[in-house]
Amino acid sequence: MTISPSQPASSVSDRASSPKSPATIGDAADFRKAILTMPRWLSVMATLSTAAIVLTLLCLQMGTQYVSLAEVGRIIGRAFGVGETGANGSSMTDTIVLQLRMPRVLLGFLVGSSLASVGVILQALLRNPLADPYILGVSSGAALGVSLAVLFGLGGMAWLIPTLPIYGFFGGLLALLVLYRMSATYDRLPVHSVLLAGVILNAIFAALIMFITSIMEPNRAFGMMAWLMGSLTATADQTLLALSIYLTLCLAWLFKQVNVLNILTLGEEPARSLGVDTERAKRSILMTAALVTGAVVSVSGMIGFIGMVVPHAVRLVLGADHRLLLPASALVGGMVLMTADTFARSVFAPSELPVGIMTALAGGPFFIYLLVWRKDRLA
């Protein structure tokens, strides 16, 4: 065998006999993670869906009164006409599980899924890994719209549809339009500029909300402050049903835009060259993000950091392909908020901690970690 002078025999034997270096193994793993196949998509979604079902049952157990998993299963079975239908269970326990905890757990999953999904699309649209409806002031804008509606007595139901999400939509859309115009002016805002814009918007909207709260009646002002801290208290069945249909339709539309989101992350010019109508896509995505955020804030108040932490964590584990990132983040976001709310209403029982405080306590340190120790990844 002939060895060329530029390729020593020792290096050939070393490569043949030694295992792959850690760097090579890591590169291969990253490459495999970047490739999305149908079996991998189905495997991840099946795993997350199963985890969501199991976690839902566990959240139904926890609270001021502990309910065993077997009893939860029997109560749900009786509610759907499966299994024993006699009066074998406690009516009080049935009421706790079906009328108090079940709507709250479902609302938590809906809100968490919606916030995480909006975080994913904002990060793709602004090409900024710290984009989040709470940090960027979108949630504050939606809260301002809802506060104005409550102040003037415009809340309620119209044709069985809650009207508060409409006012939240206009407030959230105002904040998104400001950020969008800034991004369009500078093509791509640096991370710290986006965060500064979010701080300014939050400060302005918060001042306006505090002014509105200060001129309300004391009882309404107290309820407004409790709502602003983030709350998942059980809503009326009609409101929960209308909200579920509304958010499901919005999220389904967002899931259809995953290929467009993948292309938009490359930049506007490459997206145009690939045949994407970028202006139309951005307008429709921003409108949907405002619709979802307005609806969520109108029923749960301002719950922060779900839209930033969850997409970032899922992206690190599963990769940046939005065909998997968006639905996976929706499931993980729902599970995270369900868990946070269960913890908030169980640890200090019978008192209850606002879930917005729990997410801020958990998400704030993670945000600082990203901003300080992983700033090389945010450039």
C-alpha positions in Angstrom: 0.0 0.0 0.0 1.3 3.4 -0.9 0.9 6.3 1.5 1.2 9.9 0.2 3.7 12.2 1.9 0.9 14.5 3.0 -1.0 11.7 4.7 1.2 10.0 7.4 0.7 6.3 8.0 0.1 6.9 11.7 -2.9 9.2 11.0 -4.5 6.5 8.8 -4.1 3.8 11.4 -5.3 6.1 14.1 -8.5 6.9 12.2 -9.0 3.3 11.4 -8.5 2.0 14.9 -9.8 4.8 17.1 -13.5 5.6 17.7 -15.1 8.8 16.5 -14.2 11.9 18.4 -16.9 13.6 20.6 -17.1 16.5 18.1 -17.8 14.1 15.3 -20.4 12.3 17.3 -22.1 15.6 18.2 -22.1 16.8 14.6 -23.7 13.5 13.5 -26.3 13.8 16.2 -27.1 17.4 15.3 -27.4 16.3 11.6 -29.8 13.5 12.5 -31.9 15.9 14.6 -32.1 18.3 11.7 -33.7 15.7 9.5 -37.4 15.3 10.1 -38.9 12.0 8.9 -42.5 10.9 9.3 -41.6 8.1 11.8 -39.7 10.6 13.9 -42.6 13.1 13.8 -45.1 10.4 14.7 -42.9 9.1 17.5 -42.4 12.5 19.1 -46.0 13.6 18.8 -47.3 10.2 20.2 -44.9 10.5 23.2 -45.9 14.1 23.9 -49.6 13.4 23.5 -49.4 10.4 25.9 -47.5 12.6 28.4 -50.2 15.3 28.1 -53.0 12.8 28.9 -51.1 11.3 31.9 -50.3 14.7 33.2 -53.9 15.8 32.9 -55.0 12.9 35.0 -52.3 13.7 37.6 -53.4 17.4 37.7 -57.0 16.3 38.3 -55.8 14.4 41.4 -54.1 17.4 43.1 -55.7 20.2 45.0 -57.1 20.9 48.4 -58.6 17.5 48.5 -56.5 14.6 47.0 -58.4 12.3 44.7 -56.9 8.9 43.8 -56.1 8.2 40.2 -58.5 5.2 40.2 -61.3 7.5 41.5 -60.5 10.1 38.8 -60.8 7.4 36.2 -64.1 6.2 37.5 -65.5 9.8 37.7 -64.5 10.5 34.1 -65.9 7.1 33.0 -69.3 7.8 34.7 -69.4 11.3 33.1 -69.1 9.6 29.6 -71.4 6.7 30.4 -68.6 4.2 30.6 -68.3 1.7 33.5 -70.4 1.9 36.7 -73.3 4.4 36.4 -74.8 4.0 39.9 -74.3 6.3 42.8 -71.1 4.6 43.9 -69.0 7.7 44.1 -69.2 10.8 46.2 -71.2 13.6 44.6 -68.9 16.1 46.2 -65.8 14.5 44.7 -67.6 14.3 41.3 -68.3 18.0 41.5 -64.7 18.8 42.5 -63.2 16.8 39.6 -65.7 17.6 36.8 -66.9 21.1 37.6 -63.9 22.7 39.3 -60.7 21.0 38.2 -61.5 19.7 34.8 -62.5 23.1 33.2 -59.4 24.7 34.9 -57.0 22.0 33.6 -58.4 22.2 30.1 -58.2 26.0 30.2 -54.6 25.8 31.4 -53.7 23.5 28.5 -55.4 25.8 26.0 -53.7 28.9 27.3 -50.3 27.3 27.5 -50.6 25.8 24.1 -51.6 29.1 22.6 -48.9 31.2 24.3 -46.2 28.7 23.2 -47.5 28.6 19.7 -47.5 32.4 19.5 -44.0 32.5 20.9 -42.8 30.1 18.1 -44.3 32.2 15.3 -43.0 35.5 16.7 -39.5 34.1 17.0 -39.7 32.9 13.4 -41.1 36.2 12.1 -38.8 38.5 14.0 -35.9 36.0 13.7 -35.3 36.6 17.4 -35.1 33.7 19.9 -36.3 35.9 22.8 -39.5 37.0 21.1 -42.4 36.4 23.4 -45.9 38.0 23.6 -45.3 38.9 27.3 -41.8 40.3 26.9 -42.6 42.2 23.7 -45.6 43.9 25.2 -48.2 42.1 23.2 -49.9 40.7 26.3 -49.8 44.1 27.9 -51.5 45.6 24.8 -54.2 42.9 24.9 -54.7 43.6 28.6 -55.1 47.3 27.9 -57.8 46.5 25.3 -59.7 44.3 27.7 -59.3 46.8 30.6 -60.9 49.5 28.4 -63.7 47.2 27.5 -64.3 46.4 31.2 -64.1 50.1 32.2 -66.9 51.0 29.7 -68.9 47.9 30.3 -68.4 46.4 26.9 -67.7 42.8 28.0 -70.2 40.1 27.7 -71.5 37.6 25.1 -72.8 38.2 21.6 -74.4 35.3 19.8 -72.8 33.0 22.4 -69.4 34.4 21.6 -67.3 36.2 24.2 -66.6 39.8 23.2 -63.7 40.6 25.4 -61.2 38.7 23.2 -62.1 41.1 20.4 -61.0 44.1 22.4 -57.9 42.1 23.5 -57.2 41.5 19.8 -57.1 45.2 19.0 -54.7 45.9 21.9 -52.4 43.1 21.0 -52.4 44.1 17.4 -51.4 47.6 18.2 -48.3 46.3 20.1 -47.4 43.9 17.2 -47.7 46.6 14.6 -45.3 48.8 16.5 -42.8 46.0 16.7 -43.4 45.0 13.1 -42.8 48.6 11.9 -39.5 48.8 13.8 -38.4 45.4 12.4 -39.3 46.5 8.9 -37.4 49.8 9.3 -34.2 48.1 10.4 -34.6 44.8 8.5 -33.6 42.8 11.6 -33.6 44.3 15.0 -30.8 43.2 17.4 -31.9 41.3 20.4 -31.3 44.1 22.9 -33.2 46.6 20.7 -36.2 44.2 20.6 -36.1 43.8 24.3 -35.8 47.6 24.8 -38.9 48.1 22.6 -40.8 45.5 24.6 -39.8 47.2 27.9 -41.0 50.6 26.5 -44.3 49.2 25.3 -44.8 47.3 28.6 -44.2 50.5 30.6 -46.6 52.5 28.5 -49.4 49.9 28.5 -48.9 49.2 32.2 -49.2 52.9 33.1 -52.4 53.1 31.1 -53.8 49.9 32.8 -52.9 51.3 36.2 -54.7 54.5 35.4 -57.8 52.6 34.3 -57.7 50.5 37.4 -57.3 53.5 39.7 -60.6 55.1 38.4 -62.6 51.9 38.8 -64.8 51.0 41.7 -62.8 49.3 44.5 -64.4 45.9 44.0 -63.9 46.0 40.2 -60.3 47.3 40.7 -59.5 44.4 43.0 -60.8 41.9 40.5 -58.8 43.6 37.8 -55.6 43.4 39.8 -56.1 39.7 40.5 -56.8 39.1 36.8 -53.7 41.0 35.7 -51.5 38.7 37.8 -52.7 35.7 35.8 -55.5 33.4 36.8 -57.0 30.2 35.5 -60.2 30.2 37.6 -62.8 28.1 36.0 -64.9 29.9 33.4 -68.4 29.3 32.3 -69.0 26.3 30.2 -70.2 28.4 27.2 -67.2 30.6 27.4 -64.8 27.7 27.6 -66.4 25.9 24.7 -66.4 29.1 22.5 -62.8 29.8 23.5 -61.8 26.2 22.7 -63.3 26.4 19.2 -61.8 29.8 18.6 -58.3 28.9 19.7 -58.4 25.5 17.9 -59.3 27.1 14.6 -56.5 29.7 15.0 -53.9 27.1 16.0 -55.0 24.9 13.1 -54.4 27.7 10.7 -51.0 28.4 12.2 -50.0 24.7 11.9 -50.7 25.0 8.1 -48.1 27.8 7.9 -45.1 25.7 9.1 -43.5 25.6 5.7 -43.8 29.4 5.4 -42.3 29.8 8.8 -39.4 27.6 7.9 -38.7 29.8 4.8 -39.2 33.1 6.7 -36.4 32.2 9.1 -34.0 32.4 6.2 -34.8 36.1 5.7 -37.2 38.1 3.5 -35.1 38.1 0.3 -34.5 34.3 0.2 -38.2 33.8 1.0 -39.3 36.0 -1.9 -36.9 34.2 -4.2 -38.6 31.0 -3.2 -42.0 32.3 -4.2 -43.4 33.4 -0.8 -45.5 36.5 -0.6 -43.7 37.7 2.5 -45.8 40.8 3.2 -49.1 38.8 3.0 -47.6 36.0 5.1 -46.4 38.4 7.8 -49.7 40.3 7.9 -51.7 37.1 8.3 -49.4 35.7 10.9 -49.3 38.9 12.9 -53.1 39.1 12.8 -53.5 35.5 14.0 -50.9 36.1 16.8 -52.9 39.1 17.9 -56.1 37.2 17.8 -54.7 34.3 19.9 -53.0 36.6 22.4 -56.1 38.7 22.8 -58.3 35.7 23.4 -55.9 34.2 25.9 -55.3 37.4 27.9 -59.0 38.1 28.1 -59.6 34.9 30.1 -56.4 34.3 31.9 -54.7 37.7 32.4 -51.0 38.2 31.8 -49.1 34.9 32.0 -45.5 35.4 31.1 -42.5 33.5 29.8 -44.4 30.5 28.4 -44.0 31.8 24.9 -40.3 32.3 25.3 -39.0 29.4 27.5 -41.0 26.6 25.9 -40.2 27.1 22.2 -36.5 27.7 23.1 -36.3 24.5 25.2 -38.1 22.4 22.5 -35.9 23.8 19.8 -32.8 22.8 21.7 -34.1 19.2 22.0 -36.0 18.6 18.7 -34.5 21.1 16.3 -35.7 24.1 14.5 -38.0 22.6 11.9 -41.4 24.2 12.5 -43.3 21.2 11.2 -42.3 19.6 14.5 -41.4 22.6 16.6 -44.8 24.2 16.5 -47.0 21.3 17.4 -44.5 20.0 19.9 -44.2 23.4 21.6 -48.0 23.6 21.8 -48.2 20.3 23.6 -45.3 21.2 25.9 -46.7 24.6 26.6 -50.0 23.2 27.6 -48.3 20.7 30.0 -46.1 23.3 31.6 -49.0 25.7 32.3 -51.2 22.9 33.6 -48.4 21.8 36.0 -47.7 25.4 37.1 -51.4 26.1 37.9 -51.7 22.8 39.8 -48.7 23.7 41.8 -50.0 27.2 42.5 -53.4 25.9 43.8 -52.0 23.0 45.7 -48.9 24.0 47.6 -50.4 26.9 49.6 -53.9 25.4 49.9 -56.5 26.5 50.8 -54.9 29.8 49.6 -54.1 30.1 45.9 -51.1 31.7 44.3 -51.7 33.4 40.9 -50.2 31.3 38.1 -48.6 34.3 36.5 -46.4 34.6 39.5 -45.3 30.9 39.2 -44.4 31.3 35.5 -42.5 34.5 36.2 -40.5 32.9 39.0 -39.7 30.0 36.8 -39.1 31.8 33.5 -37.3 34.9 34.8 -34.1 33.1 35.8 -34.2 31.2 32.5 -34.5 34.5 30.6 -31.5 35.9 32.5 -29.5 32.7 31.7 -30.3 33.1 28.0 -29.5 36.8 28.0 -26.2 36.6 29.9 -24.6 33.2 29.6 -25.9 32.2 26.1 -25.7 35.6 24.4 -23.4 34.1 21.7 -26.5 32.1 20.5 -28.7 35.2 20.4 -26.7 37.3 18.0 
